[in-house]
Amino acid sequence: LVNAMDDICDLIQDVTESITLYDVRVITPEMMRLADVALKCCERVKDVIALLERDGHAEAVLKTCDEIDRLESDADRELRSAISRLFREEQDVREIIKLKVIYEQLEAITDRCEDVANLAEGVVLRQPDGRLAQTCAALAAAGAGLTDTAEEHFENSLRQAQELPHRIEAPHVRHF
């Protein structure tokens, strides 16, 4: 989960660096639409992670994941339309190459958001009572550098594990 969220951040950085590196001087309407869909996806990922931190929100997690999936499909359609228009209307080959790369990077952000959504769905469907969600929330918090939050979630997970009918002997816990 943390790696998938890190991939999102890496792609956002890639887009900004590409715009600078390729000396893009005009933000096209297609870039704006793709960026808007990517932003909405990222906001939904933030919502999913917040929901995973709390028990009893499985239905809300699944609904938000469905919304991410819908947004990713919107981005796919927008990418196809943008590339089609680019090849029909742009005469400068260098501009075609630059813009195509940026369009694809923006759409890839939504793909990585969908990866996070798929992982979150798996967490909820495997463990709807929240035990595994606590561990995932701890990992997400640790990946974001929120060590106090990560520690708290890991302690809750450990306490829940000890309450299971089959006890885990001497679990290894990494402190941050």
Protein Blocks (a to p, Z undefined) as FASTA:
>chain_A
ZZmmmmmmmmmmmmmmmmmmnopabdcfklmmmmmmmmmmmmmmmmmmmmmmpghilmmm
mmmmmmmmmmmmmmmmmmmmmmmmmmmmmmblklmmmmmmmmmmmmmmmmmmmmmmmmmm
mmmmmmmnommmmmmmmmmmmmnopaklmmmmmmmmmmmmmmpmbdcehiacddZZ
